[in-house]
């Protein structure tokens, strides 16, 4: 489930045209904690940069 959520975050950013640095891409995919990923998925719809997911 965590992998699917991480991919959903990356897909959302990609569709919105937000660049995803390699380090951020890896950081999202390596996270296996749904309690961390779920809020980031929600934020992926409103952030202006991928780095904002970690603020």
C-alpha positions as CSV (number, residue, x, y, z in Angstrom):
1,X,0.0,0.0,0.0
2,X,2.9,2.4,0.8
3,X,4.4,1.9,-2.7
4,X,1.1,2.7,-4.3
5,X,0.7,5.8,-2.3
6,X,4.3,6.9,-3.1
7,X,3.6,6.3,-6.8
8,X,0.4,8.3,-6.5
9,X,2.3,11.2,-5.0
10,X,4.9,11.1,-7.9
11,X,2.1,10.8,-10.5
12,X,0.2,13.8,-9.1
13,X,3.3,15.9,-9.2
14,X,4.1,14.8,-12.7
15,X,0.6,15.5,-14.0
16,X,0.7,18.9,-12.4
17,X,4.0,19.6,-14.2
18,X,6.1,19.9,-11.1
19,X,9.7,18.8,-11.5
20,X,10.8,16.1,-9.1
21,X,14.5,16.1,-8.3
22,X,16.1,12.6,-8.2
23,X,16.8,12.9,-4.4
24,X,13.1,13.8,-3.8
25,X,11.9,11.0,-6.1
26,X,14.0,8.5,-4.2
27,X,13.0,9.9,-0.8
28,X,9.3,9.5,-1.6
29,X,9.7,5.9,-3.0
30,X,11.8,4.8,-0.1
31,X,9.3,5.8,2.5
32,X,7.3,2.9,3.7
33,X,5.2,4.7,6.3
34,X,1.6,5.4,5.3
35,X,1.2,7.9,8.2
36,X,3.9,10.0,6.5
37,X,2.8,9.4,2.9
38,X,-0.9,10.0,3.2
39,X,-0.6,13.7,4.2
40,X,2.0,14.1,1.5
41,X,-0.4,12.8,-1.1
42,X,-2.9,15.4,0.0
43,X,-0.3,18.1,-0.2
44,X,0.8,16.9,-3.7
45,X,-2.3,18.5,-5.1
46,X,-1.5,22.0,-3.8
47,X,2.3,22.4,-3.5
48,X,4.4,24.5,-5.9
49,X,7.5,22.4,-5.7
50,X,8.2,18.8,-4.8
51,X,10.4,19.9,-1.9
52,X,7.3,21.5,-0.2
53,X,6.0,18.0,0.5
54,X,8.6,17.8,3.3
55,X,7.8,21.2,5.0
